[in-house]
Amino acid sequence: MDQLQFLAAPFVASLVLAGIHTYLGLHVVERGVIFVDLALAQIAALGWAVAVWYGIEPHSTEAYLFSLAFTFLGAAVFAGVRGRESNIPLEAIIGIAYAVSSAATVLVMSKAVGETEHLEHMLVGNILFVSWAEVGKTAALYGAIGAFHYVFRRAFLAVSLNPGLERYGGLSVRVWDLLFYASFGFVVTSSVSIAGVLLVFCYLIVPSVGAMLFARTIGRRLLIGWTMGALVSTLGVLLSLSLDFPTGGTIVCTFGLVLILMAVGKQLSMRFRNA
């Protein structure tokens, strides 16, 4: 009973993360900007590292706002790149942003003596020790962002599914991109503080990719992705607790293993059908 009470908050947090990230992951995969989440998460970590370097308490509101400001800057850059006449693909810009922000984070933290454990927390996270207060605030924020995306769902889907689109609903695609990446930035900044960079990336991409193996429509992909995210999160938390492994890393590896099993199952089912 004590273990179940201890795991209740991490379990609910994993459901919250899986819910919003699976939906956003469908957009990211359709846009072909697979690593945008990883880049924005690392930029958020850089903003947090700069705040710590300036002497701000790591878990304070000020540190969060620093991280959010850096994330918005990255989101504005990524939104501004789309549609420009250039031979440089957006994915290359995203990769460069990730590499530079990663290196900058290490450089900044090298000057913040005694804060290396917080750098590790930002990278791999520790969702096992999330509090109910954090879960409540995160759920409220993600609920508001989810409602925003639901209201403008047709516009966001049109922009994600049609790379050559220039305008929708009287607004430029760049405006819709900015709105998408800005809301995405809110999610990433909050998620990184709970789950870490690597786990946030897995929540975004792996359920979406797994769902694409078995479904073509957005609705079915969401259902499969949400189910996968919830089940894998639960399994990862239980394995972390029983094997005494870091929670974030355990869930990431569990996601990878389950995705491999799903891919193998898909191949076997196709061979069985052909036979």
N, C-alpha and C positions, 0 to 999 in steps of 0.2 A: 504493500500500500504506500509506504514511504517513497519507493522508487517511482510509482505511478504519479504521485504528487509532484515529485522532483522533475519528471519528464513532461508534465502537463504544459507548462509555459513554452518550452522548446518545441513541442509538437504543434501547438497552435501557431507559434511563430513560423514554423516551416510551412504550414498550410497557407498563411498569409503571404509569405514570400513566393510560394509556388503559384498562387492564384494570379498575382499581378505580373510576375515575370514570365509565366507561360504565355499570357496574352501578348505582352510586349515582344516576346521572342518570336512569335509568328510574324510580326511586322518586320523585325530585324532580319529574319531569314529570307522573307520575300524581297526585302530591299537589297539583299546581298551584302550587307555590312555586318558580317558575323561578329567581328571583334570590336564593334562600337561600344558594347557594354563593358568589355574588359578595359578598353581605353578610358571610358568615362569613370569607371570605378577606380582606376589607377590615378586619374586626375583628381578625383575626390580624395584619395589617400594623400596625394601631394598637398592639397589644400589643408588637410588635417595636420600633416607634418610641419607645414609652415606655421600654422597656429601654435603648435607645441614648441617650435623653435623660438617663437616670440614670447614664450612663457605662459601661454594660455593653458588652462587645465584641460587635459585630453578629452574628458567626457562632458564638457560644458556646452552651453548653447552657443557661445562665441566660437568655439572650435567647429561646431556643426555649420555655422554660418560661413566661416572661412571655407570649409570644404564645399558647401553649396555654391559659393561664389565662383570657385575654380571650376566646378562642374558646369555651371551656366556658361562660362567662357568657352569651355570645350564644346558644349552643345551649339553655341552660336557659330563657332568655326565650322563644325560639321554640317550645320544647316546651310551656311553660306557657300559651301563648296559645291553642293548639288546644283546642277544646271549650268555651271560655268563651262565655257568652251576650253577644254584642257585635255592634254594627253595623259595627265596624271590621274589615275583612278582614286576614288574616295577611300577605298580600302588601304591604299598606300599611305594616305594622309593619316588614317586611323592608326596604322601600324607605327608610323613615326611618332605620333602623339603618345602612344603607349610606351614606346621605348624611351623617349626623352623624359616623360613624367616618371617612369620607373627609376631611371638613373637619378633624376633630380630628387626624388623621395629619399633614396639611399644617401645622397650627398647631404641633404638637409638633416636627416636623422643622425648622421655621423657627428653633427655638431650639437645635437640634443642629448647630452650625456644622461644615461640612465633610462632612456625611453625606448630602448631596442625591443623590449617585450611588447610595447604598444605597436611597434611596426609589424611584428609577427602577428599580432591580433588583427591588424588591418588587412593583412594578406590572407590568412587562413581562417580568421574569425574564431568564435567560440560560442555558437548558438546555444550550447548546453546551459549556459549561465545567464541567459536573457531573462529579464524581469517581466512581471506582468504589466508594470507601468510602461515599459518599452513596447511590449506587444500591443497594448491598447493604443498608444500614440501612433505606432506604425500602421495598425489596422485602420485607424481613423483617416490618416493621410492617404493610404492606398485606396480606401473607399472613395474619398473625394476625387482622386485621380482617375479611378475606375469609372465614376459617374461622368467625369469630364469626357473621357474617351467614348463612353457609351452614347452621350449626346451627339458627338461629332464622329461617330464610328464610320459612317459612309465616306466622309471626307478622308479620314486617316487610311481607310482600306483602299480607297481610290488612288491615293498618292503612293501607297506602298506597292500596290499591284500593277501600277502603270508608270514605269520609269520615265517615259517620254512626256508625261502630262505636265503642262505648264501652268494651268489655272484650274481651280475647282471652286464652285460656289461664289464666284466673284473675287476670290483671293488668290494671290500668287502661291505656287507650290512652295516657294521658300518660306512663306508665312506659315503654312501648314507644317513644314519641316521644323521650323523654329518652335512651334507649339508642341510638336511631338517630342523633339529632343529636350525641350525645357521640362516637360512633365516627366520624361525619362530620367532627367537629371535629378529631380526630386526623389524618384524611386531609388536610383542607384546610390545617392548619397546616404539615404536612410538605411538601405540594405547593407552597405559596406560596413557601417558602424555596428551592425548586428552579426552579420555572417561572414564578412571578409571578401576580398576581391575575387578569389578563385571560386568560392561557393556561389557568389552572385552570378558569375559567368555561367556556371553549370545550371543554375535555376533558369536562366534566360534561354540557353541554347539547347540543352540536352532534351528536356521534355518536348520541345517543338520539333526537333529532329526525329525523336522517337515516334511522335504522332504522325509525322509525314510518311513514315514507313507503312502505315496502315490506313491512312485517311487522306482524302483529297479536299473535302470541304472544311471551311474555317470552324464551323460548329463541332464537327467530329474531332478535329485536331485539338480543339480546346478541351473537350471532354477527356480524350486520351492523355493529353499533356497534364491536366490537373490531377487525374488519377495517378499517373506515373509519379508526379512530383510529390504527392501526399504519401504514397506507399514507400518510395525510395527514401524520403526524409525520415519516416518512422523507422525504417529498417536501419538507416545510417545512425540515427541517434541511439537505438538499442545496441548496435554493434560497438559504437563508441563507448557506451557505458559498460558493457560486458567485457570488452577487450582492453579497456583503459587506453584508448587511442584519442588523439585530438579530434573533436567533433567535426569541425569543418572539413578536414582532410578525409575523414572517414566517409562523410556524405558524398564528397566529390568522387572518391574512388568507387563508392557504391553506384553512383549515377553512371560512371563509365562502364562498370561491369554489367549493369542491367541493360544499358544501351546495346552492348555487344550481344547479350542474350536475345534481345528483341530483334536485332539484325539477323542473327542466326536462325531464329524462329521464322522470320519472314522468308528467308531463303529456302528453308525446309518446306514451308507451306506452299511456296511457288513450285518447287520440284514435285511435291505430292500432287498438286493440281495438274501439272503437265503430264505426270505419269498416269 
